Amino acid sequence: MKKNIGIWIDTKQATIIRLSKNNEHFIKKIESNIETRVRVSGESKKYGRFGGQYITYEKNRENKKNEQINLFFKELFKEIENCDALVIFGPAKMKKLLEKEIRNNIQFSRKLLGVHNSDILTENQIIAWVKDYYNS
């Protein structure tokens, strides 16, 4: 039995659709927990001034966001371990980041069939999209 999976992904969450041979589907949603707007406690301005220097907190924010993205992708990798085929679609740039991680992973790179753009979809539209993709 072939295990086909479709992942609709954006910055907030990923919806994983597993298809079985009887055209049945199973849905799992994974929240990303990525903070897009972070305020660090003790931070009063965008910069601090010490003599002639300006210090920004942008690098700290970027590192924290990258760490949250990596944890999110690790959770997704646990879900796609046993699949035969995989397709990724969604509205945000997260699909491209996930594609890059999958292409760098030898175990998953041959399973990825494609990465496609889509709008924000309802759960029923996501299911229909995945079924149409694998049936055609």
N, CA, C and O atoms as a Tinker XYZ file with bonds, in Angstrom:
   544  protein
     1  N      0.838000   -1.179000    0.000000    73     2
     2  CA     0.000000    0.000000    0.000000    64     1     3
     3  C      0.880000    1.238000    0.000000    63     2     4     5
     4  O      1.786000    1.365000    0.824000    81     3
     5  N      0.615000    2.135000   -0.913000    73     3     6
     6  CA     1.371000    3.369000   -0.997000    64     5     7
     7  C      0.857000    4.373000    0.016000    63     6     8     9
     8  O     -0.351000    4.531000    0.188000    81     7
     9  N      1.773000    5.045000    0.680000    73     7    10
    10  CA     1.410000    6.061000    1.660000    64     9    11
    11  C      1.747000    7.423000    1.071000    63    10    12    13
    12  O      2.913000    7.811000    1.007000    81    11
    13  N      0.716000    8.146000    0.643000    73    11    14
    14  CA     0.894000    9.456000    0.049000    64    13    15
    15  C      0.520000   10.526000    1.071000    63    14    16    17
    16  O     -0.481000   10.406000    1.777000    81    15
    17  N      1.333000   11.564000    1.137000    73    15    18
    18  CA     1.106000   12.635000    2.100000    64    17    19
    19  C      1.155000   13.975000    1.376000    63    18    20    21
    20  O      1.983000   14.193000    0.491000    81    19
    21  N      0.251000   14.865000    1.771000    73    19    22
    22  CA     0.262000   16.243000    1.316000    64    21    23
    23  C      0.375000   17.147000    2.531000    63    22    24    25
    24  O     -0.306000   16.932000    3.533000    81    23
    25  N      1.226000   18.154000    2.448000    73    23    26
    26  CA     1.411000   19.090000    3.559000    64    25    27
    27  C      1.077000   20.495000    3.074000    63    26    28    29
    28  O      1.727000   21.030000    2.177000    81    27
    29  N      0.045000   21.083000    3.689000    73    27    30
    30  CA    -0.244000   22.499000    3.478000    64    29    31
    31  C      0.418000   23.236000    4.629000    63    30    32    33
    32  O      0.143000   22.938000    5.791000    81    31
    33  N      1.283000   24.189000    4.326000    73    31    34
    34  CA     2.094000   24.809000    5.370000    64    33    35
    35  C      2.092000   26.327000    5.221000    63    34    36    37
    36  O      2.167000   26.865000    4.117000    81    35
    37  N      2.004000   26.995000    6.360000    73    35    38
    38  CA     2.273000   28.420000    6.436000    64    37    39
    39  C      2.994000   28.678000    7.749000    63    38    40    41
    40  O      3.378000   27.734000    8.440000    81    39
    41  N      3.183000   29.938000    8.100000    73    39    42
    42  CA     3.979000   30.265000    9.280000    64    41    43
    43  C      3.316000   29.823000   10.577000    63    42    44    45
    44  O      4.009000   29.527000   11.551000    81    43
    45  N      1.976000   29.773000   10.609000    73    43    46
    46  CA     1.268000   29.439000   11.849000    64    45    47
    47  C      1.155000   27.945000   12.106000    63    46    48    49
    48  O      1.276000   27.500000   13.247000    81    47
    49  N      0.921000   27.166000   11.049000    73    47    50
    50  CA     0.687000   25.739000   11.240000    64    49    51
    51  C      0.909000   24.958000    9.953000    63    50    52    53
    52  O      1.060000   25.524000    8.870000    81    51
    53  N      0.923000   23.648000   10.109000    73    51    54
    54  CA     0.981000   22.736000    8.970000    64    53    55
    55  C     -0.173000   21.752000    9.101000    63    54    56    57
    56  O     -0.445000   21.241000   10.187000    81    55
    57  N     -0.845000   21.491000    7.994000    73    55    58
    58  CA    -1.907000   20.495000    7.963000    64    57    59
    59  C     -1.406000   19.342000    7.118000    63    58    60    61
    60  O     -1.079000   19.510000    5.943000    81    59
    61  N     -1.349000   18.168000    7.730000    73    59    62
    62  CA    -0.820000   16.974000    7.063000    64    61    63
    63  C     -1.991000   16.073000    6.691000    63    62    64    65
    64  O     -2.790000   15.700000    7.550000    81    63
    65  N     -2.092000   15.726000    5.413000    73    63    66
    66  CA    -3.143000   14.846000    4.911000    64    65    67
    67  C     -2.489000   13.545000    4.464000    63    66    68    69
    68  O     -1.645000   13.537000    3.567000    81    67
    69  N     -2.888000   12.442000    5.100000    73    67    70
    70  CA    -2.410000   11.109000    4.706000    64    69    71
    71  C     -3.520000   10.420000    3.922000    63    70    72    73
    72  O     -4.669000   10.378000    4.362000    81    71
    73  N     -3.175000    9.891000    2.778000    73    71    74
    74  CA    -4.154000    9.177000    1.962000    64    73    75
    75  C     -3.887000    7.682000    2.026000    63    74    76    77
    76  O     -2.740000    7.243000    1.944000    81    75
    77  N     -4.946000    6.908000    2.172000    73    75    78
    78  CA    -4.822000    5.451000    2.141000    64    77    79
    79  C     -5.305000    4.941000    0.789000    63    78    80    81
    80  O     -5.797000    5.719000   -0.028000    81    79
    81  N     -5.168000    3.656000    0.552000    73    79    82
    82  CA    -5.511000    3.115000   -0.766000    64    81    83
    83  C     -7.014000    3.136000   -1.031000    63    82    84    85
    84  O     -7.427000    3.087000   -2.189000    81    83
    85  N     -7.831000    3.207000    0.000000    73    83    86
    86  CA    -9.285000    3.256000   -0.179000    64    85    87
    87  C     -9.785000    4.683000   -0.370000    63    86    88    89
    88  O    -10.980000    4.946000   -0.236000    81    87
    89  N     -8.882000    5.601000   -0.681000    73    87    90
    90  CA    -9.188000    7.021000   -0.858000    64    89    91
    91  C     -9.690000    7.661000    0.442000    63    90    92    93
    92  O    -10.368000    8.688000    0.420000    81    91
    93  N     -9.346000    7.039000    1.569000    73    91    94
    94  CA    -9.655000    7.631000    2.867000    64    93    95
    95  C     -8.509000    8.567000    3.232000    63    94    96    97
    96  O     -7.382000    8.416000    2.761000    81    95
    97  N     -8.826000    9.522000    4.071000    73    95    98
    98  CA    -7.797000   10.479000    4.468000    64    97    99
    99  C     -7.759000   10.628000    5.984000    63    98   100   101
   100  O     -8.760000   10.441000    6.677000    81    99
   101  N     -6.592000   10.965000    6.466000    73    99   102
   102  CA    -6.375000   11.230000    7.885000    64   101   103
   103  C     -5.705000   12.594000    7.989000    63   102   104   105
   104  O     -4.777000   12.901000    7.240000    81   103
   105  N     -6.178000   13.399000    8.915000    73   103   106
   106  CA    -5.702000   14.774000    9.045000    64   105   107
   107  C     -4.987000   14.953000   10.368000    63   106   108   109
   108  O     -5.429000   14.446000   11.399000    81   107
   109  N     -3.880000   15.675000   10.333000    73   107   110
   110  CA    -3.188000   16.060000   11.550000    64   109   111
   111  C     -2.692000   17.487000   11.380000    63   110   112   113
   112  O     -2.100000   17.834000   10.358000    81   111
   113  N     -2.941000   18.307000   12.391000    73   111   114
   114  CA    -2.466000   19.690000   12.369000    64   113   115
   115  C     -1.363000   19.853000   13.392000    63   114   116   117
   116  O     -1.453000   19.360000   14.517000    81   115
   117  N     -0.319000   20.554000   12.981000    73   115   118
   118  CA     0.805000   20.828000   13.872000    64   117   119
   119  C      0.993000   22.340000   13.934000    63   118   120   121
   120  O      1.199000   22.993000   12.911000    81   119
   121  N      0.920000   22.881000   15.133000    73   119   122
   122  CA     1.141000   24.309000   15.328000    64   121   123
   123  C      2.641000   24.582000   15.299000    63   122   124   125
   124  O      3.433000   23.769000   15.776000    81   123
   125  N      3.027000   25.723000   14.741000    73   123   126
   126  CA     4.452000   26.011000   14.581000    64   125   127
   127  C      5.072000   26.651000   15.812000    63   126   128   129
   128  O      6.255000   26.438000   16.076000    81   127
   129  N      4.311000   27.426000   16.571000    73   127   130
   130  CA     4.821000   28.161000   17.740000    64   129   131
   131  C      5.947000   29.119000   17.368000    63   130   132   133
   132  O      6.819000   29.405000   18.188000    81   131
   133  N      5.928000   29.610000   16.144000    73   131   134
   134  CA     6.923000   30.588000   15.702000    64   133   135
   135  C      6.405000   31.975000   16.050000    63   134   136   137
   136  O      5.309000   32.363000   15.645000    81   135
   137  N      7.193000   32.704000   16.793000    73   135   138
   138  CA     6.811000   34.053000   17.174000    64   137   139
   139  C      7.274000   35.013000   16.089000    63   138   140   141
   140  O      8.472000   35.153000   15.842000    81   139
   141  N      6.324000   35.670000   15.448000    73   139   142
   142  CA     6.698000   36.571000   14.366000    64   141   143
   143  C      6.989000   37.980000   14.872000    63   142   144   145
   144  O      7.810000   38.683000   14.284000    81   143
   145  N      6.342000   38.400000   15.938000    73   143   146
   146  CA     6.605000   39.709000   16.535000    64   145   147
   147  C      6.950000   39.504000   17.996000    63   146   148   149
   148  O      6.085000   39.200000   18.817000    81   147
   149  N      8.197000   39.672000   18.302000    73   147   150
   150  CA     8.698000   39.391000   19.638000    64   149   151
   151  C      9.150000   40.679000   20.296000    63   150   152   153
   152  O      9.811000   41.509000   19.673000    81   151
   153  N      8.791000   40.837000   21.551000    73   151   154
   154  CA     9.329000   41.940000   22.340000    64   153   155
   155  C     10.136000   41.333000   23.472000    63   154   156   157
   156  O      9.608000   40.609000   24.315000    81   155
   157  N     11.412000   41.637000   23.476000    73   155   158
   158  CA    12.308000   41.134000   24.502000    64   157   159
   159  C     12.131000   42.006000   25.735000    63   158   160   161
   160  O     12.147000   43.233000   25.644000    81   159
   161  N     11.961000   41.366000   26.886000    73   159   162
   162  CA    11.779000   42.148000   28.105000    64   161   163
   163  C     13.033000   42.969000   28.381000    63   162   164   165
   164  O     14.154000   42.493000   28.202000    81   163
   165  N     12.828000   44.210000   28.821000    73   163   166
   166  CA    13.943000   45.105000   29.066000    64   165   167
   167  C     14.330000   45.926000   27.864000    63   166   168   169
   168  O     15.152000   46.837000   27.966000    81   167
   169  N     13.754000   45.618000   26.742000    73   167   170
   170  CA    14.073000   46.349000   25.521000    64   169   171
   171  C     13.153000   47.555000   25.419000    63   170   172   173
   172  O     11.931000   47.409000   25.396000    81   171
   173  N     13.731000   48.728000   25.359000    73   171   174
   174  CA    12.898000   49.920000   25.323000    64   173   175
   175  C     12.814000   50.531000   23.933000    63   174   176   177
   176  O     11.767000   51.057000   23.558000    81   175
   177  N     13.870000   50.474000   23.179000    73   175   178
   178  CA    13.900000   51.053000   21.852000    64   177   179
   179  C     14.400000   50.014000   20.861000    63   178   180   181
   180  O     14.790000   48.907000   21.230000    81   179
   181  N     14.378000   50.399000   19.614000    73   179   182
   182  CA    14.910000   49.538000   18.568000    64   181   183
   183  C     16.425000   49.460000   18.668000    63   182   184   185
   184  O     17.034000   48.535000   18.131000    81   183
   185  N     17.030000   50.408000   19.340000    73   183   186
   186  CA    18.484000   50.451000   19.440000    64   185   187
   187  C     18.860000   50.995000   20.815000    63   186   188   189
   188  O     18.028000   51.584000   21.504000    81   187
   189  N     20.090000   50.799000   21.202000    73   187   190
   190  CA    20.624000   51.403000   22.411000    64   189   191
   191  C     21.832000   52.228000   22.024000    63   190   192   193
   192  O     22.559000   51.868000   21.098000    81   191
   193  N     22.055000   53.316000   22.712000    73   191   194
   194  CA    23.166000   54.172000   22.321000    64   193   195
   195  C     24.198000   54.191000   23.442000    63   194   196   197
   196  O     23.904000   54.517000   24.592000    81   195
   197  N     25.389000   53.836000   23.068000    73   195   198
   198  CA    26.508000   53.853000   24.008000    64   197   199
   199  C     27.649000   54.596000   23.327000    63   198   200   201
   200  O     28.374000   54.017000   22.519000    81   199
   201  N     27.808000   55.853000   23.644000    73   199   202
   202  CA    28.838000   56.632000   22.974000    64   201   203
   203  C     28.481000   56.777000   21.518000    63   202   204   205
   204  O     27.425000   57.317000   21.189000    81   203
   205  N     29.330000   56.311000   20.652000    73   203   206
   206  CA    29.074000   56.392000   19.219000    64   205   207
   207  C     28.522000   55.107000   18.647000    63   206   208   209
   208  O     28.416000   54.985000   17.427000    81   207
   209  N     28.161000   54.124000   19.494000    73   207   210
   210  CA    27.717000   52.825000   19.001000    64   209   211
   211  C     26.203000   52.684000   19.109000    63   210   212   213
   212  O     25.574000   53.252000   20.001000    81   211
   213  N     25.645000   51.932000   18.205000    73   211   214
   214  CA    24.239000   51.563000   18.271000    64   213   215
   215  C     24.170000   50.041000   18.301000    63   214   216   217
   216  O     24.815000   49.370000   17.496000    81   215
   217  N     23.398000   49.504000   19.217000    73   215   218
   218  CA    23.266000   48.057000   19.354000    64   217   219
   219  C     21.822000   47.690000   19.045000    63   218   220   221
   220  O     20.892000   48.271000   19.604000    81   219
   221  N     21.639000   46.725000   18.153000    73   219   222
   222  CA    20.289000   46.287000   17.816000    64   221   223
   223  C     20.089000   44.867000   18.329000    63   222   224   225
   224  O     21.046000   44.143000   18.606000    81   223
   225  N     18.832000   44.494000   18.447000    73   223   226
   226  CA    18.471000   43.163000   18.934000    64   225   227
   227  C     18.016000   42.253000   17.796000    63   226   228   229
   228  O     17.493000   41.165000   18.038000    81   227
   229  N     18.214000   42.695000   16.565000    73   227   230
   230  CA    17.716000   41.951000   15.422000    64   229   231
   231  C     18.341000   40.566000   15.295000    63   230   232   233
   232  O     17.647000   39.606000   14.960000    81   231
   233  N     19.625000   40.449000   15.553000    73   231   234
   234  CA    20.303000   39.156000   15.423000    64   233   235
   235  C     19.753000   38.153000   16.433000    63   234   236   237
   236  O     19.561000   36.983000   16.105000    81   235
   237  N     19.498000   38.607000   17.661000    73   235   238
   238  CA    18.933000   37.713000   18.673000    64   237   239
   239  C     17.549000   37.222000   18.253000    63   238   240   241
   240  O     17.229000   36.044000   18.406000    81   239
   241  N     16.738000   38.127000   17.726000    73   239   242
   242  CA    15.395000   37.751000   17.266000    64   241   243
   243  C     15.475000   36.753000   16.118000    63   242   244   245
   244  O     14.734000   35.771000   16.081000    81   243
   245  N     16.376000   37.013000   15.188000    73   243   246
   246  CA    16.524000   36.135000   14.033000    64   245   247
   247  C     16.975000   34.733000   14.452000    63   246   248   249
   248  O     16.472000   33.740000   13.927000    81   247
   249  N     17.913000   34.645000   15.388000    73   247   250
   250  CA    18.383000   33.344000   15.874000    64   249   251
   251  C     17.268000   32.585000   16.570000    63   250   252   253
   252  O     17.129000   31.376000   16.385000    81   251
   253  N     16.470000   33.285000   17.370000    73   251   254
   254  CA    15.363000   32.636000   18.076000    64   253   255
   255  C     14.322000   32.128000   17.081000    63   254   256   257
   256  O     13.801000   31.023000   17.234000    81   255
   257  N     14.020000   32.929000   16.068000    73   255   258
   258  CA    13.046000   32.510000   15.056000    64   257   259
   259  C     13.556000   31.303000   14.274000    63   258   260   261
   260  O     12.790000   30.378000   14.005000    81   259
   261  N     14.837000   31.297000   13.904000    73   259   262
   262  CA    15.411000   30.152000   13.182000    64   261   263
   263  C     15.365000   28.884000   14.021000    63   262   264   265
   264  O     15.122000   27.797000   13.496000    81   263
   265  N     15.594000   29.017000   15.311000    73   263   266
   266  CA    15.518000   27.855000   16.209000    64   265   267
   267  C     14.086000   27.325000   16.272000    63   266   268   269
   268  O     13.880000   26.111000   16.273000    81   267
   269  N     13.101000   28.212000   16.326000    73   267   270
   270  CA    11.702000   27.781000   16.351000    64   269   271
   271  C     11.308000   27.109000   15.036000    63   270   272   273
   272  O     10.557000   26.134000   15.042000    81   271
   273  N     11.802000   27.616000   13.924000    73   271   274
   274  CA    11.522000   27.007000   12.622000    64   273   275
   275  C     12.125000   25.606000   12.550000    63   274   276   277
   276  O     11.480000   24.686000   12.046000    81   275
   277  N     13.343000   25.430000   13.043000    73   275   278
   278  CA    13.987000   24.110000   13.028000    64   277   279
   279  C     13.226000   23.106000   13.890000    63   278   280   281
   280  O     13.094000   21.944000   13.503000    81   279
   281  N     12.727000   23.528000   15.042000    73   279   282
   282  CA    11.925000   22.632000   15.886000    64   281   283
   283  C     10.632000   22.237000   15.179000    63   282   284   285
   284  O     10.200000   21.088000   15.271000    81   283
   285  N     10.016000   23.178000   14.476000    73   283   286
   286  CA     8.795000   22.914000   13.716000    64   285   287
   287  C      9.058000   21.882000   12.623000    63   286   288   289
   288  O      8.267000   20.957000   12.438000    81   287
   289  N     10.167000   22.038000   11.898000    73   287   290
   290  CA    10.500000   21.099000   10.837000    64   289   291
   291  C     10.817000   19.709000   11.388000    63   290   292   293
   292  O     10.493000   18.711000   10.744000    81   291
   293  N     11.436000   19.622000   12.552000    73   291   294
   294  CA    11.710000   18.317000   13.165000    64   293   295
   295  C     10.419000   17.580000   13.467000    63   294   296   297
   296  O     10.340000   16.365000   13.281000    81   295
   297  N      9.394000   18.312000   13.936000    73   295   298
   298  CA     8.090000   17.688000   14.183000    64   297   299
   299  C      7.482000   17.187000   12.881000    63   298   300   301
   300  O      6.888000   16.109000   12.848000    81   299
   301  N      7.625000   17.958000   11.810000    73   299   302
   302  CA     7.095000   17.534000   10.513000    64   301   303
   303  C      7.833000   16.307000    9.983000    63   302   304   305
   304  O      7.210000   15.416000    9.405000    81   303
   305  N      9.142000   16.249000   10.171000    73   303   306
   306  CA     9.922000   15.102000    9.712000    64   305   307
   307  C      9.487000   13.818000   10.409000    63   306   308   309
   308  O      9.512000   12.750000    9.798000    81   307
   309  N      9.089000   13.904000   11.671000    73   307   310
   310  CA     8.587000   12.721000   12.384000    64   309   311
   311  C      7.319000   12.184000   11.722000    63   310   312   313
   312  O      7.083000   10.976000   11.709000    81   311
   313  N      6.507000   13.086000   11.173000    73   311   314
   314  CA     5.238000   12.694000   10.564000    64   313   315
   315  C      5.414000   12.093000    9.170000    63   314   316   317
   316  O      4.579000   11.301000    8.732000    81   315
   317  N      6.476000   12.456000    8.474000    73   315   318
   318  CA     6.635000   11.994000    7.086000    64   317   319
   319  C      7.659000   10.868000    6.950000    63   318   320   321
   320  O      8.037000   10.518000    5.832000    81   319
   321  N      8.104000   10.307000    8.043000    73   319   322
   322  CA     9.134000    9.257000    7.983000    64   321   323
   323  C      8.715000    8.055000    7.146000    63   322   324   325
   324  O      9.520000    7.529000    6.377000    81   323
   325  N      7.474000    7.617000    7.283000    73   323   326
   326  CA     7.050000    6.370000    6.654000    64   325   327
   327  C      6.275000    6.565000    5.363000    63   326   328   329
   328  O      5.567000    5.655000    4.932000    81   327
   329  N      6.389000    7.715000    4.742000    73   327   330
   330  CA     5.615000    7.950000    3.521000    64   329   331
   331  C      6.395000    7.490000    2.289000    63   330   332   333
   332  O      7.616000    7.336000    2.320000    81   331
   333  N      5.644000    7.276000    1.201000    73   331   334
   334  CA     6.253000    6.916000   -0.075000    64   333   335
   335  C      6.375000    8.119000   -0.997000    63   334   336   337
   336  O      7.319000    8.223000   -1.781000    81   335
   337  N      5.404000    9.033000   -0.894000    73   335   338
   338  CA     5.402000   10.226000   -1.743000    64   337   339
   339  C      4.915000   11.410000   -0.925000    63   338   340   341
   340  O      4.102000   11.270000   -0.012000    81   339
   341  N      5.438000   12.588000   -1.281000    73   339   342
   342  CA     5.163000   13.790000   -0.503000    64   341   343
   343  C      5.017000   14.981000   -1.431000    63   342   344   345
   344  O      5.801000   15.152000   -2.365000    81   343
   345  N      4.006000   15.805000   -1.171000    73   343   346
   346  CA     3.826000   17.059000   -1.895000    64   345   347
   347  C      3.605000   18.161000   -0.864000    63   346   348   349
   348  O      2.923000   17.961000    0.141000    81   347
   349  N      4.192000   19.331000   -1.129000    73   347   350
   350  CA     4.090000   20.478000   -0.224000    64   349   351
   351  C      3.413000   21.610000   -0.981000    63   350   352   353
   352  O      3.724000   21.864000   -2.145000    81   351
   353  N      2.485000   22.288000   -0.312000    73   351   354
   354  CA     1.851000   23.456000   -0.919000    64   353   355
   355  C      1.426000   24.420000    0.174000    63   354   356   357
   356  O      1.247000   24.030000    1.328000    81   355
   357  N      1.266000   25.682000   -0.201000    73   355   358
   358  CA     0.870000   26.687000    0.763000    64   357   359
   359  C      1.135000   28.087000    0.255000    63   358   360   361
   360  O      1.712000   28.266000   -0.818000    81   359
   361  N      0.709000   29.099000    1.035000    73   359   362
   362  CA     0.826000   30.477000    0.580000    64   361   363
   363  C      2.121000   31.176000    0.967000    63   362   364   365
   364  O      2.499000   32.157000    0.327000    81   363
   365  N      2.791000   30.710000    1.969000    73   363   366
   366  CA     3.909000   31.461000    2.542000    64   365   367
   367  C      5.253000   30.913000    2.067000    63   366   368   369
   368  O      5.315000   29.932000    1.326000    81   367
   369  N      6.326000   31.568000    2.508000    73   367   370
   370  CA     7.665000   31.121000    2.136000    64   369   371
   371  C      8.111000   29.897000    2.934000    63   370   372   373
   372  O      9.171000   29.334000    2.664000    81   371
   373  N      7.314000   29.486000    3.908000    73   371   374
   374  CA     7.677000   28.313000    4.712000    64   373   375
   375  C      7.794000   27.062000    3.855000    63   374   376   377
   376  O      8.602000   26.183000    4.154000    81   375
   377  N      7.000000   26.970000    2.796000    73   375   378
   378  CA     7.080000   25.786000    1.931000    64   377   379
   379  C      8.439000   25.684000    1.262000    63   378   380   381
   380  O      8.960000   24.584000    1.076000    81   379
   381  N      9.018000   26.827000    0.897000    73   379   382
   382  CA    10.349000   26.829000    0.285000    64   381   383
   383  C     11.432000   26.468000    1.300000    63   382   384   385
   384  O     12.392000   25.771000    0.971000    81   383
   385  N     11.272000   26.947000    2.536000    73   383   386
   386  CA    12.228000   26.577000    3.587000    64   385   387
   387  C     12.158000   25.086000    3.878000    63   386   388   389
   388  O     13.187000   24.435000    4.056000    81   387
   389  N     10.926000   24.537000    3.927000    73   387   390
   390  CA    10.759000   23.102000    4.158000    64   389   391
   391  C     11.331000   22.298000    2.993000    63   390   392   393
   392  O     11.966000   21.264000    3.201000    81   391
   393  N     11.107000   22.768000    1.778000    73   391   394
   394  CA    11.669000   22.085000    0.613000    64   393   395
   395  C     13.192000   22.020000    0.705000    63   394   396   397
   396  O     13.789000   20.981000    0.425000    81   395
   397  N     13.814000   23.118000    1.094000    73   395   398
   398  CA    15.269000   23.159000    1.219000    64   397   399
   399  C     15.760000   22.142000    2.253000    63   398   400   401
   400  O     16.749000   21.444000    2.026000    81   399
   401  N     15.056000   22.065000    3.399000    73   399   402
   402  CA    15.436000   21.097000    4.438000    64   401   403
   403  C     15.260000   19.660000    3.950000    63   402   404   405
   404  O     16.090000   18.797000    4.237000    81   403
   405  N     14.186000   19.408000    3.217000    73   403   406
   406  CA    13.938000   18.054000    2.707000    64   405   407
   407  C     14.974000   17.680000    1.655000    63   406   408   409
   408  O     15.464000   16.551000    1.650000    81   407
   409  N     15.314000   18.605000    0.767000    73   407   410
   410  CA    16.319000   18.321000   -0.268000    64   409   411
   411  C     17.701000   18.065000    0.337000    63   410   412   413
   412  O     18.510000   17.344000   -0.248000    81   411
   413  N     17.973000   18.651000    1.498000    73   411   414
   414  CA    19.255000   18.422000    2.173000    64   413   415
   415  C     19.278000   17.131000    2.977000    63   414   416   417
   416  O     20.338000   16.721000    3.450000    81   415
   417  N     18.126000   16.479000    3.143000    73   415   418
   418  CA    18.026000   15.250000    3.905000    64   417   419
   419  C     17.921000   14.072000    2.927000    63   418   420   421
   420  O     16.951000   13.983000    2.174000    81   419
   421  N     18.886000   13.192000    2.930000    73   419   422
   422  CA    18.937000   12.085000    1.969000    64   421   423
   423  C     17.725000   11.170000    2.099000    63   422   424   425
   424  O     17.219000   10.665000    1.098000    81   423
   425  N     17.259000   10.956000    3.318000    73   423   426
   426  CA    16.138000   10.052000    3.557000    64   425   427
   427  C     14.851000   10.550000    2.896000    63   426   428   429
   428  O     14.052000    9.741000    2.426000    81   427
   429  N     14.640000   11.854000    2.853000    73   427   430
   430  CA    13.383000   12.398000    2.353000    64   429   431
   431  C     13.465000   12.997000    0.955000    63   430   432   433
   432  O     12.429000   13.195000    0.321000    81   431
   433  N     14.642000   13.288000    0.463000    73   431   434
   434  CA    14.767000   14.039000   -0.790000    64   433   435
   435  C     14.148000   13.308000   -1.983000    63   434   436   437
   436  O     13.583000   13.959000   -2.862000    81   435
   437  N     14.235000   12.003000   -2.041000    73   435   438
   438  CA    13.671000   11.269000   -3.172000    64   437   439
   439  C     12.151000   11.114000   -3.083000    63   438   440   441
   440  O     11.510000   10.759000   -4.073000    81   439
   441  N     11.570000   11.375000   -1.916000    73   439   442
   442  CA    10.124000   11.243000   -1.728000    64   441   443
   443  C      9.358000   12.486000   -2.161000    63   442   444   445
   444  O      8.158000   12.405000   -2.425000    81   443
   445  N     10.020000   13.620000   -2.240000    73   443   446
   446  CA     9.350000   14.877000   -2.551000    64   445   447
   447  C      9.007000   14.946000   -4.034000    63   446   448   449
   448  O      9.893000   14.929000   -4.889000    81   447
   449  N      7.710000   15.026000   -4.329000    73   447   450
   450  CA     7.256000   15.077000   -5.719000    64   449   451
   451  C      7.139000   16.502000   -6.242000    63   450   452   453
   452  O      7.340000   16.745000   -7.432000    81   451
   453  N      6.816000   17.444000   -5.360000    73   451   454
   454  CA     6.673000   18.802000   -5.840000    64   453   455
   455  C      6.341000   19.786000   -4.740000    63   454   456   457
   456  O      5.915000   19.412000   -3.647000    81   455
   457  N      6.548000   21.061000   -5.057000    73   455   458
   458  CA     6.215000   22.167000   -4.178000    64   457   459
   459  C      5.385000   23.144000   -5.000000    63   458   460   461
   460  O      5.814000   23.590000   -6.065000    81   459
   461  N      4.186000   23.479000   -4.498000    73   459   462
   462  CA     3.255000   24.283000   -5.275000    64   461   463
   463  C      2.723000   25.452000   -4.451000    63   462   464   465
   464  O      2.615000   25.373000   -3.228000    81   463
   465  N      2.393000   26.542000   -5.152000    73   463   466
   466  CA     1.765000   27.692000   -4.519000    64   465   467
   467  C      0.273000   27.452000   -4.400000    63   466   468   469
   468  O     -0.342000   26.839000   -5.272000    81   467
   469  N     -0.297000   27.938000   -3.319000    73   467   470
   470  CA    -1.753000   27.910000   -3.174000    64   469   471
   471  C     -2.171000   29.042000   -2.259000    63   470   472   473
   472  O     -1.359000   29.616000   -1.534000    81   471
   473  N     -3.439000   29.345000   -2.309000    73   471   474
   474  CA    -3.980000   30.362000   -1.423000    64   473   475
   475  C     -4.243000   29.748000   -0.056000    63   474   476   477
   476  O     -3.975000   28.569000    0.174000    81   475
   477  N     -4.767000   30.560000    0.837000    73   475   478
   478  CA    -5.205000   30.038000    2.130000    64   477   479
   479  C     -6.467000   29.227000    1.867000    63   478   480   481
   480  O     -7.436000   29.741000    1.310000    81   479
   481  N     -6.452000   27.962000    2.268000    73   479   482
   482  CA    -7.533000   27.039000    1.959000    64   481   483
   483  C     -8.211000   26.550000    3.228000    63   482   484   485
   484  O     -7.613000   26.535000    4.304000    81   483
   485  N     -9.474000   26.150000    3.085000    73   483   486
   486  CA   -10.168000   25.509000    4.198000    64   485   487
   487  C     -9.696000   24.057000    4.271000    63   486   488   489
   488  O     -9.013000   23.565000    3.372000    81   487
   489  N    -10.069000   23.386000    5.352000    73   487   490
   490  CA    -9.650000   21.996000    5.526000    64   489   491
   491  C    -10.173000   21.108000    4.410000    63   490   492   493
   492  O     -9.442000   20.251000    3.914000    81   491
   493  N    -11.440000   21.296000    4.002000    73   491   494
   494  CA   -12.012000   20.492000    2.921000    64   493   495
   495  C    -11.320000   20.769000    1.591000    63   494   496   497
   496  O    -11.133000   19.851000    0.793000    81   495
   497  N    -10.937000   22.017000    1.340000    73   495   498
   498  CA   -10.218000   22.357000    0.110000    64   497   499
   499  C     -8.825000   21.734000    0.100000    63   498   500   501
   500  O     -8.344000   21.309000   -0.950000    81   499
   501  N     -8.174000   21.678000    1.260000    73   499   502
   502  CA    -6.849000   21.049000    1.357000    64   501   503
   503  C     -6.951000   19.564000    1.030000    63   502   504   505
   504  O     -6.135000   19.031000    0.278000    81   503
   505  N     -7.950000   18.902000    1.593000    73   503   506
   506  CA    -8.162000   17.467000    1.343000    64   505   507
   507  C     -8.418000   17.223000   -0.145000    63   506   508   509
   508  O     -7.836000   16.316000   -0.740000    81   507
   509  N     -9.292000   18.041000   -0.744000    73   507   510
   510  CA    -9.607000   17.888000   -2.166000    64   509   511
   511  C     -8.373000   18.126000   -3.026000    63   510   512   513
   512  O     -8.164000   17.417000   -4.011000    81   511
   513  N     -7.554000   19.109000   -2.673000    73   511   514
   514  CA    -6.346000   19.416000   -3.439000    64   513   515
   515  C     -5.396000   18.220000   -3.445000    63   514   516   517
   516  O     -4.868000   17.846000   -4.492000    81   515
   517  N     -5.182000   17.624000   -2.273000    73   515   518
   518  CA    -4.263000   16.484000   -2.163000    64   517   519
   519  C     -4.807000   15.287000   -2.939000    63   518   520   521
   520  O     -4.055000   14.618000   -3.647000    81   519
   521  N     -6.106000   15.010000   -2.814000    73   519   522
   522  CA    -6.693000   13.885000   -3.545000    64   521   523
   523  C     -6.585000   14.093000   -5.058000    63   522   524   525
   524  O     -6.260000   13.157000   -5.789000    81   523
   525  N     -6.857000   15.316000   -5.531000    73   523   526
   526  CA    -6.750000   15.601000   -6.961000    64   525   527
   527  C     -5.304000   15.451000   -7.436000    63   526   528   529
   528  O     -5.060000   14.953000   -8.535000    81   527
   529  N     -4.346000   15.880000   -6.610000    73   527   530
   530  CA    -2.943000   15.802000   -6.997000    64   529   531
   531  C     -2.515000   14.348000   -7.209000    63   530   532   533
   532  O     -1.858000   14.034000   -8.201000    81   531
   533  N     -2.880000   13.468000   -6.290000    73   531   534
   534  CA    -2.446000   12.071000   -6.396000    64   533   535
   535  C     -3.293000   11.245000   -7.347000    63   534   536   537
   536  O     -2.833000   10.206000   -7.821000    81   535
   537  N     -4.517000   11.669000   -7.643000    73   535   538
   538  CA    -5.363000   10.923000   -8.586000    64   537   539
   539  C     -5.076000   11.287000  -10.023000    63   538   540   541
   540  O     -5.434000   10.536000  -10.930000    81   539
   541  N     -4.431000   12.434000  -10.257000    73   539   542
   542  CA    -4.161000   12.812000  -11.662000    64   541   543
   543  C     -2.761000   12.446000  -12.081000    63   542   544
   544  O     -2.374000   12.692000  -13.223000    81   543
